[in-house]
Amino acid sequence: MKLKVRKSRLWKLYNLVFPNADINTVYIAFGRTIFIPKYGITQDLMIHEMTHLYQQKHSYFYAWIWWFKYVIDKKFRYSQELQAYSKQLKFAYQSFKHKDRNIAFKQRMQMKDSVAKTMSHPMYKGMVSYEQARKDIEGVI
């Protein structure tokens, strides 16, 4: 796996398909490479992007097929993001534990809420509603 701190050549294509995306916040996994904005990458987000590399079989050939399906098939895109966000959340839960059970519970709920908002954001072109994302996240985690 490689990390490159620059926008991918795929950015123009990505921006055509997902015009609501912000170049400063979008990470692109392609084959064996994760393209990251200038701000770096957190460990939980690294888990998310590594999940996409795994989905692409760490292959540039399969990455092209994966991206084609990701762009045109809303259900496929959602299945891939649900898996990646689920792994990201599991990692975050293990990393950010709090001794107070009430605070820990609130933190988990806030994380789930944040992920559901992100998944239902217009950037993903209506792949899922907030309510459905929240429900599915509960079912996976």
Backbone as ProteinMPNN parsed JSONL, in Angstrom:
{"seq_chain_A": "MKLKVRKSRLWKLYNLVFPNADINTVYIAFGRTIFIPKYGITQDLMIHEMTHLYQQKHSYFYAWIWWFKYVIDKKFRYSQELQAYSKQLKFAYQSFKHKDRNIAFKQRMQMKDSVAKTMSHPMYKGMVSYEQARKDIEGVI", "coords_chain_A": {"N_chain_A": [[0.835, -1.181, 0.0], [0.475, 2.231, -0.781], [0.792, 5.647, 0.189], [-0.18, 8.715, -1.071], [0.282, 12.105, -1.075], [-1.455, 13.954, -2.638], [-3.785, 15.02, -5.145], [-5.631, 12.541, -6.851], [-5.36, 11.349, -10.236], [-7.79, 10.57, -10.913], [-9.457, 12.423, -9.857], [-10.718, 14.406, -11.478], [-12.612, 12.933, -12.947], [-14.027, 11.871, -10.764], [-15.021, 14.249, -9.658], [-16.7, 15.091, -11.72], [-18.727, 13.18, -11.587], [-19.458, 13.277, -8.904], [-20.211, 16.12, -8.008], [-20.58, 17.587, -5.667], [-18.528, 17.073, -3.974], [-15.71, 17.878, -1.944], [-12.53, 18.831, -2.72], [-10.594, 19.064, -0.785], [-11.274, 17.328, 1.201], [-11.757, 14.791, 0.285], [-10.778, 11.482, 0.035], [-9.129, 9.148, -1.972], [-9.134, 5.822, -2.811], [-7.3, 3.62, -4.709], [-6.575, 0.769, -6.275], [-3.614, -0.043, -5.125], [-3.05, 2.202, -3.794], [-3.57, 5.045, -1.731], [-4.881, 8.151, -2.073], [-4.398, 11.168, -0.568], [-5.634, 14.242, 0.884], [-3.882, 17.359, 1.516], [-3.912, 17.543, 4.263], [-3.405, 15.216, 5.658], [-4.077, 11.957, 7.222], [-6.257, 10.278, 9.405], [-6.094, 7.512, 11.752], [-8.472, 5.979, 11.885], [-9.726, 6.703, 9.518], [-7.865, 5.762, 7.749], [-8.251, 3.015, 8.053], [-10.782, 2.841, 6.907], [-10.235, 3.583, 4.199], [-8.378, 1.603, 3.543], [-10.044, -0.559, 3.575], [-11.454, -0.129, 1.222], [-9.345, -0.541, -0.595], [-8.931, -3.254, -0.185], [-11.422, -4.187, -1.063], [-11.058, -3.679, -3.71], [-9.265, -5.558, -4.317], [-6.568, -4.979, -4.065], [-5.558, -4.317, -6.546], [-4.786, -2.727, -9.558], [-6.121, -3.263, -11.903], [-8.588, -4.465, -11.036], [-9.426, -2.323, -9.584], [-10.239, -0.41, -11.484], [-12.579, -1.655, -12.48], [-14.054, -1.813, -10.108], [-14.353, 0.962, -9.497], [-15.85, 1.777, -11.715], [-18.277, 0.396, -11.281], [-18.884, 1.529, -8.788], [-19.368, 4.18, -9.413], [-21.637, 4.085, -11.145], [-23.588, 2.457, -9.941], [-25.745, 2.767, -7.434], [-26.566, 1.106, -5.303], [-24.441, -0.71, -5.103], [-22.391, 1.112, -4.466], [-23.306, 1.961, -1.983], [-23.195, -0.456, -0.496], [-20.446, -0.893, -0.424], [-19.508, 1.377, 0.909], [-20.889, 1.135, 3.346], [-19.685, -1.137, 4.42], [-17.028, -0.185, 4.668], [-17.341, 2.101, 6.347], [-18.354, 0.815, 8.594], [-16.18, -0.737, 9.478], [-14.458, 1.345, 10.039], [-15.822, 2.624, 12.141], [-15.825, 0.564, 14.082], [-13.103, 0.416, 14.643], [-12.731, 3.01, 15.675], [-14.356, 2.903, 17.96], [-12.907, 1.092, 19.541], [-10.597, 2.513, 19.929], [-11.238, 4.931, 21.176], [-12.198, 4.691, 23.865], [-14.051, 5.356, 26.838], [-13.95, 5.63, 30.362], [-16.25, 6.18, 31.833], [-19.376, 4.899, 31.468], [-21.714, 6.154, 30.537], [-20.765, 8.406, 29.175], [-19.205, 7.12, 27.265], [-21.223, 5.769, 25.858], [-22.645, 7.961, 24.788], [-20.641, 9.018, 23.148], [-20.394, 6.956, 21.256], [-22.928, 7.036, 20.079], [-22.846, 9.577, 18.952], [-20.8, 9.21, 17.079], [-21.978, 7.296, 15.366], [-24.121, 8.805, 14.452], [-22.779, 10.834, 13.082], [-21.538, 9.36, 11.003], [-23.809, 8.38, 9.667], [-24.893, 10.791, 8.752], [-22.862, 11.589, 7.028], [-22.914, 9.494, 5.121], [-25.392, 9.936, 3.993], [-25.078, 12.316, 2.774], [-25.238, 14.777, 0.128], [-22.946, 14.523, -1.44], [-22.59, 11.835, -1.966], [-24.506, 11.373, -3.807], [-27.26, 10.739, -3.171], [-27.276, 8.054, -2.23], [-28.313, 6.831, -0.012], [-30.78, 7.323, 2.566], [-30.677, 9.334, 5.556], [-31.986, 8.094, 7.722], [-32.105, 5.373, 6.911], [-29.385, 4.767, 6.687], [-28.599, 5.11, 9.354], [-30.064, 3.075, 10.589], [-28.983, 0.796, 9.312], [-26.314, 0.95, 10.112], [-26.591, 0.463, 12.829], [-27.346, -2.181, 12.658], [-25.071, -3.453, 11.761], [-23.011, -2.928, 13.494]], "CA_chain_A": [[0.0, 0.0, 0.0], [1.192, 3.5, -0.843], [0.06, 6.884, 0.473], [0.311, 9.843, -1.868], [-0.324, 13.365, -0.652], [-1.818, 14.756, -3.817], [-5.041, 14.516, -5.686], [-5.51, 11.484, -7.844], [-5.774, 11.697, -11.607], [-9.224, 10.261, -10.956], [-10.231, 13.497, -9.255], [-11.579, 15.064, -12.473], [-13.743, 12.026, -13.162], [-14.777, 11.838, -9.514], [-15.711, 15.522, -9.527], [-17.795, 15.111, -12.692], [-19.799, 12.315, -11.104], [-19.839, 13.74, -7.569], [-19.817, 17.533, -8.003], [-20.656, 18.172, -4.329], [-17.36, 16.648, -3.196], [-14.709, 18.903, -1.677], [-11.2, 18.282, -3.008], [-9.773, 19.089, 0.43], [-11.722, 16.33, 2.177], [-11.995, 13.497, -0.352], [-9.679, 10.525, -0.056], [-9.429, 8.203, -3.041], [-8.392, 4.562, -2.792], [-7.252, 3.062, -6.058], [-5.619, -0.326, -6.432], [-2.747, -0.201, -3.96], [-2.67, 3.559, -3.4], [-4.563, 5.947, -1.147], [-4.547, 9.548, -2.349], [-4.913, 11.934, 0.56], [-5.446, 15.69, 0.802], [-2.674, 17.864, 2.178], [-4.071, 17.562, 5.713], [-3.048, 13.941, 6.267], [-5.128, 10.966, 7.374], [-6.354, 9.707, 10.74], [-6.036, 6.058, 11.732], [-9.779, 5.397, 11.566], [-9.958, 6.922, 8.096], [-6.953, 4.837, 7.064], [-8.957, 1.73, 8.051], [-11.853, 2.996, 5.91], [-9.664, 3.554, 2.845], [-7.779, 0.292, 3.333], [-11.16, -1.448, 3.244], [-11.697, 0.035, -0.219], [-8.262, -1.224, -1.31], [-9.241, -4.686, -0.084], [-12.558, -4.42, -1.966], [-10.504, -3.622, -5.069], [-8.302, -6.669, -4.382], [-5.223, -4.398, -4.152], [-5.19, -4.48, -7.954], [-5.197, -1.598, -10.395], [-7.103, -3.781, -12.859], [-9.883, -4.563, -10.354], [-9.819, -0.983, -9.145], [-11.021, 0.205, -12.565], [-13.903, -2.301, -12.476], [-14.707, -1.375, -8.871], [-14.74, 2.364, -9.64], [-16.943, 1.853, -12.691], [-19.492, -0.012, -10.569], [-19.108, 2.495, -7.717], [-19.914, 5.409, -10.005], [-22.943, 3.928, -11.794], [-24.533, 1.626, -9.2], [-25.966, 3.328, -6.114], [-26.608, 0.018, -4.311], [-23.062, -1.183, -4.94], [-21.669, 2.166, -3.751], [-23.736, 1.922, -0.584], [-22.677, -1.672, 0.144], [-19.014, -0.707, -0.217], [-19.328, 2.398, 1.946], [-21.366, 0.595, 4.615], [-18.625, -2.009, 4.927], [-15.871, 0.639, 5.045], [-17.683, 2.901, 7.527], [-18.512, -0.102, 9.73], [-14.828, -1.046, 9.968], [-13.941, 2.592, 10.598], [-16.466, 2.818, 13.441], [-15.327, -0.449, 15.017], [-11.775, 0.859, 15.057], [-12.901, 4.199, 16.514], [-14.888, 2.458, 19.253], [-11.828, 0.471, 20.305], [-9.554, 3.504, 20.175], [-11.701, 6.077, 21.968], [-13.021, 4.222, 24.981], [-14.103, 6.213, 28.014], [-14.26, 4.836, 31.55], [-17.643, 6.439, 32.205], [-20.222, 4.206, 30.483], [-22.654, 7.103, 29.924], [-20.012, 9.208, 28.206], [-18.854, 6.209, 26.175], [-22.444, 5.55, 25.069], [-22.903, 9.197, 24.03], [-19.63, 9.107, 22.089], [-20.752, 5.992, 20.209], [-24.101, 7.543, 19.378], [-22.398, 10.712, 18.134], [-20.05, 8.668, 15.94], [-22.947, 6.689, 14.451], [-24.872, 9.902, 13.846], [-21.877, 11.493, 12.135], [-21.38, 8.493, 9.838], [-25.086, 8.366, 8.937], [-24.988, 12.085, 8.063], [-21.905, 11.567, 5.918], [-23.382, 8.567, 4.084], [-26.573, 10.494, 3.332], [-24.7, 13.627, 2.229], [-25.373, 14.871, -1.333], [-21.706, 14.108, -2.097], [-22.762, 10.451, -2.409], [-25.58, 11.365, -4.812], [-28.495, 10.101, -2.724], [-27.172, 6.59, -2.166], [-29.103, 6.337, 1.118], [-31.317, 8.355, 3.453], [-30.073, 9.341, 6.891], [-32.674, 7.095, 8.541], [-31.692, 4.038, 6.495], [-27.978, 4.608, 7.066], [-28.567, 4.941, 10.837], [-30.597, 1.74, 10.867], [-28.02, -0.196, 8.829], [-25.131, 1.013, 10.97], [-26.958, -0.259, 14.05], [-27.395, -3.609, 12.356], [-23.731, -3.981, 11.447], [-22.103, -2.738, 14.639]], "C_chain_A": [[0.881, 1.245, 0.0], [0.245, 4.625, -0.436], [0.666, 7.976, -0.379], [-0.463, 11.09, -1.446], [-0.469, 14.258, -1.872], [-3.134, 14.226, -4.323], [-4.761, 13.496, -6.784], [-5.864, 12.015, -9.224], [-7.262, 11.4, -11.789], [-10.087, 11.416, -10.464], [-11.178, 14.168, -10.258], [-12.811, 14.22, -12.774], [-14.642, 11.997, -11.935], [-15.611, 13.114, -9.37], [-16.84, 15.675, -10.542], [-19.0, 14.331, -12.178], [-20.341, 12.792, -9.763], [-19.452, 15.207, -7.394], [-19.879, 18.197, -6.628], [-19.47, 17.803, -3.451], [-16.364, 17.8, -3.077], [-13.315, 18.289, -1.838], [-10.323, 18.206, -1.759], [-10.168, 18.028, 1.451], [-11.928, 14.946, 1.583], [-10.697, 12.706, -0.436], [-10.064, 9.523, -1.13], [-8.51, 6.997, -2.92], [-8.455, 3.985, -4.198], [-6.152, 2.013, -6.143], [-4.823, -0.605, -5.178], [-2.346, 1.154, -3.373], [-3.853, 4.306, -2.804], [-4.062, 7.364, -1.386], [-5.206, 10.381, -1.259], [-4.701, 13.425, 0.339], [-4.222, 16.115, 1.62], [-2.73, 17.788, 3.697], [-3.705, 16.254, 6.394], [-4.265, 13.034, 6.431], [-5.098, 10.409, 8.794], [-6.358, 8.184, 10.633], [-7.381, 5.427, 11.36], [-10.112, 5.568, 10.084], [-9.039, 6.033, 7.246], [-7.605, 3.451, 6.978], [-10.057, 1.747, 6.981], [-11.293, 2.84, 4.493], [-8.985, 2.218, 2.542], [-8.856, -0.755, 3.027], [-11.483, -1.348, 1.758], [-10.593, -0.628, -1.044], [-8.5, -2.73, -1.305], [-10.393, -5.043, -1.03], [-12.095, -4.445, -3.42], [-9.422, -4.676, -5.288], [-6.856, -6.191, -4.513], [-4.679, -4.485, -5.581], [-5.664, -3.272, -8.746], [-6.23, -2.035, -11.425], [-8.49, -3.839, -12.215], [-10.371, -3.2, -9.861], [-10.641, -0.271, -10.218], [-12.426, -0.372, -12.608], [-14.708, -1.814, -11.273], [-15.207, 0.06, -9.002], [-15.877, 2.537, -10.639], [-18.267, 1.496, -12.013], [-19.865, 1.008, -9.499], [-19.804, 3.75, -8.253], [-21.336, 5.217, -10.518], [-23.999, 3.203, -10.949], [-24.639, 2.09, -7.742], [-25.967, 2.25, -5.012], [-25.216, -0.547, -4.048], [-22.264, -0.176, -4.115], [-22.023, 2.116, -2.271], [-23.175, 0.693, 0.14], [-21.192, -1.521, 0.469], [-18.743, 0.306, 0.897], [-19.803, 1.898, 3.306], [-20.302, -0.307, 5.237], [-17.437, -1.173, 5.432], [-16.162, 1.483, 6.29], [-17.865, 2.029, 8.761], [-17.153, -0.445, 10.33], [-14.205, 0.19, 10.617], [-14.521, 2.828, 11.995], [-15.962, 1.812, 14.474], [-13.945, -0.06, 15.538], [-11.887, 2.051, 16.009], [-13.427, 3.821, 17.9], [-13.783, 1.889, 20.132], [-10.774, 1.492, 20.72], [-9.97, 4.59, 21.159], [-12.633, 5.65, 23.094], [-12.938, 5.204, 26.143], [-14.522, 5.365, 29.2], [-15.706, 4.997, 32.0], [-18.554, 5.86, 31.116], [-21.205, 5.148, 29.783], [-21.973, 7.96, 28.867], [-19.639, 8.35, 27.001], [-20.056, 5.962, 25.265], [-22.75, 6.774, 24.209], [-21.913, 9.356, 22.884], [-19.98, 8.175, 20.933], [-21.935, 6.487, 19.401], [-23.733, 8.719, 18.469], [-21.636, 10.229, 16.905], [-20.997, 8.06, 14.908], [-23.733, 7.765, 13.716], [-24.033, 10.601, 12.777], [-21.71, 10.666, 10.858], [-22.659, 8.458, 9.011], [-25.278, 9.669, 8.162], [-24.06, 12.112, 6.849], [-22.418, 10.686, 4.781], [-24.603, 9.101, 3.33], [-26.311, 11.877, 2.732], [-24.865, 13.627, 0.706], [-24.115, 14.475, -2.102], [-21.836, 12.693, -2.662], [-23.956, 10.276, -3.344], [-26.789, 10.528, -4.392], [-28.432, 8.596, -2.62], [-28.002, 6.016, -1.031], [-29.648, 7.529, 1.908], [-30.601, 8.272, 4.805], [-30.672, 8.222, 7.745], [-32.221, 5.676, 8.198], [-30.235, 3.773, 6.877], [-27.857, 4.345, 8.559], [-29.015, 3.533, 11.211], [-29.573, 0.654, 10.467], [-26.747, -0.209, 9.667], [-25.402, 0.279, 12.272], [-26.922, -1.753, 13.836], [-26.034, -4.244, 12.149], [-22.823, -3.921, 12.676], [-22.762, -3.152, 15.94]], "O_chain_A": [[1.898, 1.303, 0.691], [-0.958, 4.558, -0.688], [1.884, 8.147, -0.408], [-1.694, 11.117, -1.462], [0.307, 15.189, -2.088], [-3.55, 13.12, -3.976], [-3.786, 13.595, -7.528], [-6.58, 13.008, -9.357], [-7.905, 11.915, -12.703], [-11.306, 11.397, -10.631], [-12.323, 14.466, -9.917], [-13.925, 14.74, -12.845], [-15.864, 12.088, -12.047], [-16.782, 13.05, -8.998], [-17.841, 16.328, -10.249], [-20.143, 14.766, -12.317], [-21.544, 12.72, -9.514], [-18.476, 15.511, -6.709], [-19.292, 19.262, -6.437], [-19.426, 18.195, -2.285], [-16.202, 18.594, -4.004], [-12.977, 17.325, -1.15], [-9.414, 17.379, -1.685], [-9.478, 17.845, 2.453], [-12.246, 14.009, 2.316], [-9.671, 13.194, -0.91], [-11.216, 9.094, -1.189], [-7.285, 7.121, -2.923], [-9.526, 3.877, -4.796], [-4.963, 2.327, -6.09], [-5.282, -1.309, -4.279], [-1.425, 1.243, -2.561], [-4.978, 4.218, -3.295], [-2.967, 7.732, -0.961], [-6.417, 10.309, -1.052], [-3.733, 13.838, -0.3], [-3.618, 15.306, 2.325], [-1.705, 17.952, 4.358], [-3.698, 16.199, 7.624], [-5.332, 13.289, 5.871], [-4.028, 10.103, 9.321], [-6.595, 7.631, 9.559], [-7.424, 4.454, 10.608], [-10.709, 4.684, 9.47], [-9.412, 5.61, 6.152], [-7.518, 2.789, 5.943], [-10.231, 0.776, 6.245], [-11.814, 2.064, 3.692], [-9.016, 1.753, 1.403], [-8.603, -1.72, 2.306], [-11.754, -2.358, 1.108], [-10.877, -1.218, -2.087], [-8.289, -3.398, -2.316], [-10.351, -6.067, -1.711], [-12.669, -5.147, -4.253], [-8.747, -4.683, -6.318], [-6.009, -6.925, -5.021], [-3.485, -4.702, -5.79], [-6.812, -2.847, -8.616], [-7.118, -1.26, -11.78], [-9.458, -3.324, -12.776], [-11.573, -2.963, -9.737], [-11.627, 0.395, -9.904], [-13.385, 0.384, -12.763], [-15.878, -1.453, -11.394], [-16.353, 0.35, -8.66], [-16.769, 3.358, -10.428], [-19.257, 2.212, -12.157], [-21.044, 1.317, -9.324], [-20.707, 4.297, -7.621], [-22.17, 6.105, -10.341], [-25.192, 3.329, -11.225], [-23.749, 1.842, -6.929], [-25.43, 2.465, -3.925], [-24.858, -0.827, -2.904], [-21.55, -0.55, -3.184], [-21.149, 2.216, -1.41], [-22.726, 0.805, 1.28], [-20.736, -1.971, 1.52], [-17.853, 0.108, 1.725], [-19.181, 2.207, 4.322], [-20.053, -0.244, 6.441], [-16.908, -1.44, 6.511], [-15.324, 1.571, 7.188], [-17.558, 2.466, 9.87], [-16.993, -0.444, 11.551], [-13.507, 0.084, 11.626], [-13.794, 3.19, 12.921], [-15.703, 2.179, 15.62], [-13.659, -0.192, 16.728], [-11.209, 2.091, 17.036], [-12.977, 4.374, 18.904], [-13.728, 2.171, 21.328], [-10.132, 1.337, 21.759], [-9.133, 5.11, 21.897], [-13.727, 6.193, 23.248], [-11.893, 5.803, 26.397], [-15.361, 4.475, 29.061], [-16.314, 4.047, 32.493], [-18.497, 6.296, 29.967], [-21.501, 4.98, 28.6], [-22.533, 8.211, 27.799], [-19.743, 8.794, 25.857], [-19.919, 5.947, 24.042], [-23.078, 6.637, 23.03], [-22.283, 9.773, 21.786], [-19.876, 8.558, 19.767], [-21.947, 6.37, 18.175], [-24.246, 8.839, 17.356], [-21.804, 10.773, 15.814], [-20.836, 8.285, 13.709], [-23.982, 7.658, 12.515], [-24.53, 10.918, 11.697], [-21.739, 11.213, 9.756], [-22.6, 8.502, 7.782], [-25.773, 9.65, 7.034], [-24.432, 12.597, 5.781], [-22.366, 11.078, 3.615], [-24.821, 8.758, 2.168], [-27.233, 12.528, 2.24], [-24.658, 12.598, 0.061], [-24.194, 14.129, -3.281], [-21.265, 12.383, -3.707], [-24.361, 9.151, -3.635], [-27.282, 9.708, -5.166], [-29.422, 7.917, -2.889], [-28.364, 4.84, -1.068], [-29.051, 8.605, 1.915], [-29.998, 7.252, 5.139], [-29.942, 7.488, 8.412], [-31.98, 4.868, 9.094], [-29.896, 2.682, 7.335], [-27.105, 3.467, 8.983], [-28.402, 2.883, 12.058], [-29.342, -0.291, 11.221], [-26.169, -1.27, 9.902], [-24.54, -0.447, 12.768], [-26.516, -2.508, 14.72], [-25.87, -5.448, 12.343], [-21.963, -4.783, 12.859], [-22.146, -3.059, 17.001]]}, "name": "protein", "num_of_chains": 1, "seq": "MKLKVRKSRLWKLYNLVFPNADINTVYIAFGRTIFIPKYGITQDLMIHEMTHLYQQKHSYFYAWIWWFKYVIDKKFRYSQELQAYSKQLKFAYQSFKHKDRNIAFKQRMQMKDSVAKTMSHPMYKGMVSYEQARKDIEGVI"}
